[in-house]
Amino acid sequence: EVQGLQVCTFHAYCNELLIAADRKFGVLDDKQLWIFLRKNLRELKLNYFVRAANVSKFLDDLLDFIRRCHDELVTPEAYRDYVCRLEKGELPIPRVTKSKDIDEISDEEALGRCREIAFAFETVERMLRERNLGTFSHMILGANDLLANNPEVLAKARGRAKFILVDEFQDANFAQIEVLGKIAGGNSETQNIFAVGDPDQGIYRFRGASSEAFDLFLQRFPDAKLVSLTRN
């Protein structure tokens, strides 16, 4: 930070907010979290997925699922509600296996798998919380929650960010844009925010980033002006 200028990544910014609010946690990278879950596999009480898949492959898929939920701000409670709606027949049963195996899975087994995923998601979050551990995406989740529920922290964050520039915006996901929206404020007359990026250069599409980031930006900041640069 130089002469009032703060330059950082989304994760570093959010982590600083959490540290300042005494909500710091131990950070596990993807490999460390995989090892942690493998050691605590019994806690997940798997049935369908232990029988149906290689355990290592299942853990890879489970962590990918949880990361995507984090990127979309989908909580374990929200996913559990989704499963309840499936059980009531309010929503169509989702595909929970490879396309070539879809005909072999009954609706009841598909629901059973969804329940198992819901329990595993809840359990992973609980185990991490009890040990004061988290992932990089938990930095975004924690900061978003802090800004939403602590007016003092929100006011301070907005006071420090009167002008905001976001580079490589094509790599932003929904959760990060929500944090950005809170920092920028809700008054269009005082929002001084500029985002730049190229939708054809997204390198984190597997983490939820895409050209949709620009659509989300325009939804979050409807008074923003879009400038397309068609020549380099």
C-alpha positions as CSV (number, residue, x, y, z in Angstrom):
1,E,0.0,0.0,0.0
2,V,1.6,3.3,-1.2
3,Q,0.1,6.8,-0.5
4,G,-3.3,5.3,0.1
5,L,-3.1,2.9,-2.9
6,Q,-3.9,-0.7,-2.1
7,V,-3.1,-3.3,-4.7
8,C,-4.0,-7.0,-4.0
9,T,-5.8,-10.0,-5.2
10,F,-9.4,-10.7,-4.1
11,H,-8.2,-13.4,-1.8
12,A,-5.6,-11.2,-0.1
13,Y,-8.0,-8.4,0.3
14,C,-10.6,-10.7,1.9
15,N,-8.1,-12.4,4.1
16,E,-6.9,-9.0,5.4
17,L,-10.5,-8.2,6.4
18,L,-10.8,-11.4,8.3
19,I,-7.5,-11.0,10.1
20,A,-8.5,-7.4,11.1
21,A,-11.8,-8.8,12.5
22,D,-10.0,-11.6,14.4
23,R,-11.5,-14.2,12.1
24,K,-8.3,-15.7,10.8
25,F,-8.2,-19.4,10.1
26,G,-5.6,-21.9,9.0
27,V,-5.6,-22.3,5.2
28,L,-5.5,-25.6,3.5
29,D,-4.7,-25.8,-0.2
30,D,-6.5,-28.4,-2.5
31,K,-4.0,-31.2,-1.8
32,Q,-4.0,-30.6,2.0
33,L,-7.8,-30.7,2.1
34,W,-7.9,-33.9,0.0
35,I,-5.5,-35.6,2.5
36,F,-7.5,-34.2,5.4
37,L,-10.7,-35.7,4.0
38,R,-9.1,-39.0,3.1
39,K,-8.0,-39.4,6.7
40,N,-11.5,-38.5,7.9
41,L,-13.4,-40.4,5.3
42,R,-15.5,-42.4,7.8
43,E,-17.0,-39.1,9.0
44,L,-18.6,-38.6,5.5
45,K,-20.6,-41.9,6.0
46,L,-20.5,-42.7,2.3
47,N,-22.7,-45.5,0.9
48,Y,-23.6,-45.0,-2.7
49,F,-20.4,-43.3,-3.7
50,V,-18.1,-45.8,-2.0
51,R,-19.8,-48.6,-3.9
52,A,-20.1,-46.7,-7.2
53,A,-16.7,-45.1,-7.6
54,N,-13.1,-45.0,-6.8
55,V,-12.7,-43.2,-3.4
56,S,-9.9,-41.0,-4.7
57,K,-12.0,-40.0,-7.7
58,F,-15.0,-39.3,-5.5
59,L,-13.0,-37.0,-3.3
60,D,-11.7,-35.1,-6.3
61,D,-15.3,-34.7,-7.5
62,L,-16.6,-33.7,-4.1
63,L,-14.0,-31.0,-3.7
64,D,-14.8,-29.7,-7.2
65,F,-18.4,-29.6,-6.2
66,I,-17.7,-27.7,-3.0
67,R,-15.5,-25.2,-4.7
68,R,-18.2,-24.5,-7.3
69,C,-20.8,-24.1,-4.5
70,H,-18.4,-21.6,-2.8
71,D,-18.0,-19.7,-6.0
72,E,-21.8,-19.3,-6.3
73,L,-22.3,-18.6,-2.6
74,V,-24.3,-21.9,-2.2
75,T,-24.2,-23.0,1.4
76,P,-24.7,-26.5,2.7
77,E,-28.1,-25.3,4.0
78,A,-29.1,-24.1,0.6
79,Y,-28.1,-27.4,-1.0
80,R,-30.0,-29.3,1.7
81,D,-33.1,-27.2,0.8
82,Y,-32.6,-28.1,-2.8
83,V,-32.5,-31.8,-2.0
84,C,-35.7,-31.4,0.0
85,R,-37.4,-29.8,-3.0
86,L,-36.2,-32.8,-5.1
87,E,-37.8,-35.2,-2.6
88,K,-41.1,-33.3,-2.8
89,G,-41.1,-33.5,-6.6
90,E,-40.9,-29.7,-7.0
91,L,-37.7,-30.0,-9.2
92,P,-36.6,-32.6,-11.7
93,I,-34.2,-35.3,-10.5
94,P,-30.6,-34.3,-11.6
95,R,-28.1,-36.5,-13.3
96,V,-25.7,-37.8,-10.7
97,T,-23.5,-40.1,-12.8
98,K,-21.8,-40.3,-16.1
99,S,-24.1,-40.1,-19.1
100,K,-23.4,-43.7,-20.2
101,D,-24.6,-44.9,-16.8
102,I,-27.7,-42.7,-16.5
103,D,-30.2,-45.5,-17.5
104,E,-28.9,-47.7,-14.7
105,I,-29.7,-45.2,-11.9
106,S,-33.2,-45.1,-10.5
107,D,-34.8,-41.9,-9.2
108,E,-34.6,-43.3,-5.7
109,E,-30.8,-43.9,-6.0
110,A,-30.3,-40.5,-7.6
111,L,-32.1,-39.0,-4.6
112,G,-30.0,-41.1,-2.2
113,R,-26.8,-39.8,-3.9
114,C,-28.0,-36.2,-3.5
115,R,-28.7,-36.8,0.2
116,E,-25.3,-38.3,0.5
117,I,-23.7,-35.3,-1.1
118,A,-25.7,-32.9,1.1
119,F,-24.5,-34.7,4.2
120,A,-20.9,-34.8,3.0
121,F,-21.0,-31.1,2.2
122,E,-22.3,-30.3,5.6
123,T,-19.8,-32.5,7.3
124,V,-16.8,-31.1,5.5
125,E,-17.8,-27.6,6.4
126,R,-18.4,-28.6,10.1
127,M,-15.1,-30.4,10.4
128,L,-13.2,-27.4,9.0
129,R,-15.1,-25.0,11.2
130,E,-14.4,-27.0,14.4
131,R,-10.7,-27.0,13.7
132,N,-10.6,-23.3,12.6
133,L,-9.5,-24.4,9.1
134,G,-10.6,-23.3,5.7
135,T,-9.7,-23.0,2.0
136,F,-8.9,-20.0,-0.2
137,S,-12.6,-19.8,-1.2
138,H,-13.5,-19.6,2.5
139,M,-11.6,-16.2,2.5
140,I,-14.2,-14.9,0.0
141,L,-17.1,-16.5,1.8
142,G,-16.0,-15.1,5.2
143,A,-15.4,-11.6,3.9
144,N,-18.7,-11.5,2.2
145,D,-20.4,-12.6,5.4
146,L,-18.4,-10.0,7.4
147,L,-19.3,-7.2,5.1
148,A,-23.0,-8.2,5.0
149,N,-23.4,-8.4,8.8
150,N,-20.9,-5.9,10.3
151,P,-21.8,-2.3,9.4
152,E,-18.6,-1.0,11.0
153,V,-16.4,-3.2,8.9
154,L,-18.4,-2.4,5.8
155,A,-18.2,1.4,6.4
156,K,-14.4,1.2,6.9
157,A,-14.0,-0.9,3.8
158,R,-16.0,1.6,1.7
159,G,-14.1,4.5,3.2
160,R,-10.8,3.0,2.0
161,A,-12.1,2.1,-1.4
162,K,-13.4,5.3,-2.9
163,F,-12.0,4.4,-6.3
164,I,-11.8,0.7,-7.4
165,L,-10.1,-0.8,-10.4
166,V,-10.4,-4.5,-11.1
167,D,-8.1,-6.0,-13.7
168,E,-8.4,-9.4,-15.5
169,F,-12.1,-9.3,-14.6
170,Q,-12.9,-12.3,-16.8
171,D,-11.5,-14.4,-14.0
172,A,-13.9,-13.2,-11.4
173,N,-16.7,-15.4,-10.1
174,F,-20.1,-14.6,-8.6
175,A,-18.9,-14.7,-4.9
176,Q,-16.1,-12.2,-5.7
177,I,-18.4,-9.9,-7.6
178,E,-20.8,-9.9,-4.5
179,V,-17.9,-8.8,-2.3
180,L,-17.0,-6.2,-4.9
181,G,-20.6,-4.9,-4.9
182,K,-20.6,-4.5,-1.1
183,I,-17.4,-2.6,-1.1
184,A,-18.5,-0.3,-3.9
185,G,-21.7,0.6,-2.2
186,G,-25.3,0.8,-3.3
187,N,-25.5,4.5,-4.3
188,S,-24.8,4.8,-8.1
189,E,-23.8,8.4,-7.6
190,T,-20.9,7.4,-5.4
191,Q,-19.8,4.2,-7.1
192,N,-16.4,4.8,-8.7
193,I,-15.6,1.4,-10.1
194,F,-13.9,0.3,-13.3
195,A,-13.5,-3.3,-14.5
196,V,-11.3,-4.4,-17.4
197,G,-10.9,-7.8,-19.0
198,D,-11.2,-10.0,-22.0
199,P,-13.9,-12.7,-22.0
200,D,-11.9,-14.8,-24.4
201,Q,-9.0,-15.1,-22.0
202,G,-10.6,-16.6,-18.9
203,I,-8.1,-19.0,-17.3
204,Y,-10.4,-20.0,-14.4
205,R,-13.4,-21.3,-16.3
206,F,-13.2,-24.5,-14.2
207,R,-13.7,-22.3,-11.1
208,G,-16.8,-20.6,-12.4
209,A,-15.1,-17.7,-14.2
210,S,-16.4,-16.9,-17.7
211,S,-17.7,-14.1,-19.9
212,E,-20.7,-14.2,-17.6
213,A,-18.6,-12.1,-15.2
214,F,-19.3,-9.0,-17.4
215,D,-23.0,-9.7,-17.4
216,L,-23.0,-10.0,-13.6
217,F,-21.1,-6.8,-13.4
218,L,-23.7,-4.9,-15.4
219,Q,-26.5,-6.5,-13.3
220,R,-24.7,-5.4,-10.1
221,F,-23.9,-1.9,-11.5
222,P,-26.7,-1.1,-13.9
223,D,-25.5,2.5,-14.4
224,A,-22.1,1.3,-15.6
225,K,-21.0,2.1,-19.2
226,L,-19.7,-0.7,-21.3
227,V,-16.8,0.1,-23.7
228,S,-15.8,-2.6,-26.1
229,L,-12.2,-2.4,-27.5
230,T,-12.3,-4.2,-30.8
231,R,-8.8,-3.2,-31.9
232,N,-5.5,-3.8,-30.0
